[in-house]
Amino acid sequence: MSMDDAHLLIVDDDERIRGLLQKFLMRQDFLVSTARDAAHARRVLSGLEFDLIVMDVMMPGEDGISLTRSLRETVTTPILLLTAKGETEDRIAGLEAGADDYLPKPFEPKELLLRINAILRRVPASDKADILPKVLHLGQIRYDIERGELWQGEDLVRLTATEIQLMRIFSACPGEAVSRSKLVEDLGRDKGQAQERAVDVQITRLRRKLEADPKQPRYLQTVRGAGYMLAPD
């Protein structure tokens, strides 16, 4: 995806912050729309498609985590949550709800730009797709590597942008363990234990879509001391 033509949606109840973010991101050549709350965001999303949603967690009425969880039932658009500094529970809850990343407030605009670009870089298809097997079978699940699609029978399983990237990382080296630090690096995130824990949350969510029993994973395995491994049939 070209960063220049990406369409972003900013969801924040603070009019000043909405305006500042919109002006800053438009100067970075993004197309930017805004919404003042969850209800407004739903109306905007019903008529337009976006490449990424930047959303504040704390909003009157329906909060950002609840809206993220609801959107994940129908859309896979990447979501970056803006969370209060130090609110670890909100960050974990946001990731479990389906957010792709979070950014604690207050933050520097440049850091927001880096996070947005990192998320958008996860979306394009892997350059290695043409040298990989086309389909991996995981019990009743099959993963189309070329299309980046997960299927259960005739039903398409919806994946978030982060889950799509995780599947591409694992399918590039089936049967090989990938460390948590390598996953953080390949996802374009900052290094550190907090991000490794965030990856653990994303793995847990992905297992719910891959495994018959996510608590006893057969296909997305934990390799003690080494990381995670995709073990297709």
N, C-alpha and C positions, 0 to 999 in steps of 0.2 A: 504494500500500500504506500502511495506517495503521501508524505506527511502534509504536503501543501494543500491537498484537497480533502483532508479529513474533516468531518463535521462533528463537532463536540456539543454536548448539552450540559450546561451548568445548572444544577439544582441547589438553590440556597435561599433561605427566607430573608437573609440580610441583603437589602437592595444595594447597599454600598459595596459589599463584597462581590455580589453578582456583577456589578458594573465594572469594578476594577479587574476581575478575572476575565471578563469578556474583552475589555480593551487590550489587556496584556496578551491574551491568546490570539486575538485578531492581528496584533502586530507581529505575531510569529507565523502569520499566513494561514491560520486555521479559520474555518467557517464555524461560527459560534452562535448557538441559540441558548436562551435561558428560560428557567421556570422558577417560580417563587415558592412552590411547595409541591408535595406529592401529587395532589389532585391536578395541579397545573401541568406537572410533568407527564402525567398519564394522557392528558389531552394532546400535548405536543407530540408524544410518542405514537399516538394513534394515527397521526397524519404524516410523520416524517421518520426517516431512518437515520440513525447516527452511528458513527464509528467508535464513539466512547462517551460514557456518561460520567461526569465529575459531580459527586453528590455529597452534601453535608449530612452528617448523621443526625444532629440535633435540629429538628424542625418541628414547629407546632403541628398538631394533628398527627398524621402518619409520619413516623420518623424514617430516616434513610435506610436503616437495617430492614424494617418491615417492607419498605418499597422494593428494596433489592431482592428480598425473598420472593415477593409477589412477581416481579419482573422475570425472575429466573424460571418461572413456570411457562413462559411463552417466548422469551427472547434470549439471545446469547451475547448481546452487545456488551463489551467490556465495561466494568464499573470500577471507578476509583473513588473510595470513600474518604471524606475529610473528617477526621476524628479529633476530639478534645485531647490535648496532650496528657499523657499518663493514663488514659482510659483504656487499659489493656483489654478489659472484658468487652468493650465495644468493638475493638479491632478484631478480636477472635470471633465474636458474634457476627461481625460483618463478613468475614471470610467464610464462615460456616453458612451464611445466608446466600453466598454466591458471588461476593465481590472479588475482583481480581487483585486488588492492592488497596492499601490505605496510606494516608499521609497525615501525620499528627499536626494539629494547629498549635501555635502559629508556624508558618512555613515561609520560606523564601520563594518568590515566583519562579526563580530558575529551577528550584528543586521540583516544583510542580511540573514544569516543562519537561524535565528529565524523566519523571515518572510517566507522564503521558506518552512521550516518545518511546520509552521502553515497552509500554503496553502495546502500542501500535505496531512495534516491530515484531511482536509475537504472532501477529495475525497472518502474515504471508506464508504460503506453503514452503516447506523445507526444500532446499536445493538438492537434497539427497534423495528425494522421493523416487526419482527415476531408477535408482540402483537398488531399491529395497523391494522385497516381496510386496505385492499389491494389497494383500489382505492378511491380517492376523486373526486367528480364531481363538477366542477365550471362552470356551464352553458354549453357552447359548448366545454369546456376544461375538460380533465380528467387527474388526476395525479396518476400514478402508484407508490405507495410508496415503494414497494419492489424493483422495478427496478430503482427508482429515475428518472422516465421519465414523461415528459409532452406531452400530445397528443391533437391535434385538429382534430377530425375525424380520418382519416387514416394517417395524417401527424404528424411526430415527431417534436416537437418544441425544437429547440436547446437552451440549458441552459449553462451558464458559470458555473465554479466550485463553485463560490460564490452563484449563483442563486440556484444551486442544494442543497447547504447546507442550504440556507434560506428556501427552500421548505421543507426540512427534519425537520428543527426546527419548522416551523409552523404546519406541518402535524402531529407532535408529540403531539400537543395540540390544535386541531381545536376548534374554538369558544372561545379561551382564548387569552387575550392580552399578548404580549411579549414586554417588555420595550426595548428601544433603547440600553440602557446600557447592558442589558442581551444579546441582539443580538450581540453587539460588543464582549462581553466575549465569547459567543458560537462560534463566527467566529475566535476566537484565536487572536484577535487584541489587541493592547494597548488601555487602557482606555483613555477617553478624548473627548471633544466636537468635535474635528476635525474628529475622527473616527465615532462618531455618525452622523455627517453630511454626511460622506462617506456612511454610511448605508442608509441614506435617499435617496441618489443617486441610490444605488442598488435597493431599494424598488421601486423607480420610474421606473427603467428599467424593473424590474420583472412585474410590473403592465401592461406594454405595451404588455406583452406576455399572461397575464391572463385575462385582462379586455376588454370588448367591448368598454368602454369609460374610459380610464385610469384616466381622470381628475375627474370622479365621480365613484370611485371604489366600486364595489359590493362585491367582494370576498376577496380582500386584503385590509382591512379597516384600517383607522386611528382611534384609540380610544383615544380621547382627555385626556391628562394627564396620559395615561397608556402605549401607544406604538402602536403596530400594531397587527392585528388579522386576521387570515385566517378563512373565514366563508363559508365553502362549502355548497352545496345544501343539 
